[in-house]
Amino acid sequence: MSNIEPLISYEEMNHLMVPLGALNSPSELHGMLCGKLCGGARLSADEWMEESLTFLDVITNEQGVVGDPEGRGQQALARLYTVALSQLEDSDYSFDLMLPNDEAELDLRTSALGEWCHGFLSGFGSAGLAADAKFSEDAADALRDLAAIVSIGDGSDEEDEDSEANLVEIVEYVRMAVLTLFVDFGQVKSDKPVVH
């Protein structure tokens, strides 16, 4: 059993981000972060804060983030980085996707998975991989599959047990695909300090 800190819930992160006027969902933000980490990027605390606030398109001024006077949203963003990296590095495979909980409507969870994959591909593509990086067949398949999953929420599937089971299987597949990509590209050593 892993002793890695659990990921902040989608609902909690959403509750912190909505008052800030965040344009992208918590799922897409977490996906973008995981994509960057899987591509070998390591960010300082300031770099991650700037990246995440830009990605969310929230308004900032000299005092910080507008709508976050106590800094709770920024604290959650800082924690998100350390927990995501710890989960990806965990040998017990504790890595989890930030998606709405199982009580949420199936179409919301399905759309969030598509957003997560979209964010992941965006982050992975901007992580700074070498142009001559070699992709194993598994890594190439994983990226193709993640690209296909981006549009998963576009259909109008009815909620039934099969749809629920299919979503659970796809989430597990994405989880394992991401871990494969992290092993192949994300364990790059960097001189940059990491967020603590």
Buried (B, 14 or more C-beta within 10 A) or exposed (E): EEEBEEBBBBBEBBBBBEBBEBEBBBBBBBBBBBBBBBBBBBBEBEBBBEBBBEBBEBEBEEEBBEBBEEEEBBEBBBBBBBBBBBBBBBEEEBBBBBBBEEEBEBBBBBBBBBBBBBBBBBBBBBBEBEEEEEBEEBBEEBBEBBEEBBEBBEEEBEEEEEBEEBBEEBBEBBBBBBBBBBBBBBEBEEEEEEBE
